[in-house]
Amino acid sequence: MKPKHFSSLRLSTQEEYGQVQTLCDIIKELNEEKHFKSAQEVYDGIAPIMDRYMKRGTIGELTRQHVNAGLLNDESLFHNGQLDCDALREKLLESITTDKDDKYERIMAQRDVFKFVGLLMYFNYFRKYTSVEQIREDFCQHLFDEETPDGDLSKSWLNDKMFFCFPMGGHAYPYFSFFWALDSLWEYISDENGVLDNEKLQKKMIDEYQTGKKEMGLEALVDAHYSDDGPCHPEVFFPNTKEFYGPVLVAVEDERRFIESCGEGKGPNRYPFWYEHGLLQSILDKKSGCSSSDTERD
């Protein structure tokens, strides 16, 4: 179920609003109030927000309501029978994040939109949606349905890994790796008084990797800022967090490219769309008369 040209399904690096950017934006908002002086202070300060996010689910109630309501009743999401995911993302961002009084909910809602549209882009490759009703059927009647035996997946499996099992457990690897780096890099992200600087935080934890990836390419970036995981897993590369932060990278055998991992190294995230594949399969399994190979609409 892995599309041959899977890279075309991803949003561009600069457009993607992922787990780490979400975490950075929450920290920046907190820092405006608390003026953190250590990584431990950040860790302690963000705990209530993380707990709230866990209870809320990665894709929150308001986003699910918009999906269930049909997104756009005039079907303007479709042009010549093709789903326009860019238009959907912009419409959801406008309708869900605009005029929110709660700044943390606004950040979480923005992650909602990118998470949902990313899933939809993958699903659409196989499901070939032609109407909003088909999207509602897959997402609202199967993925987001609290009455099913598996429950509402937006509050369990659908949670971003860095929020899943917080504050304990290996599934939260991206969360803990971020704080390991935060502690190591504090001199690079704080001002002359040792207080966290929001602009430096964004630059060090997000922008440097994105810029290096764009300008140098991943091979050169690995040579400059990464170390391999030793003789047991020489194809897995971790950032040298004494001076640099980025995702774990896994070299693809016999190919001159790398895959960004959430930290499992040779685990599930070495395979593109492993997570999305599982969710799509859960929908297909629930549909009567659908086999595991029945991935497209007739």
PyMOL commands that set and color helices and strands:
alter all, ss='L'
color gray80, all
select helices_A, chain A and resi 6-9+19-34+39-56+61-68+85-97+103-127+132-143+153-155+170-184+186-189+198-216+218-225+268-270+274-286
alter helices_A, ss='H'
color red, helices_A
select strands_A, chain A and resi 78-79+82-83+226-228+236-239+248-251+258-261
alter strands_A, ss='S'
color yellow, strands_A
deselect
rebuild
show_as cartoon
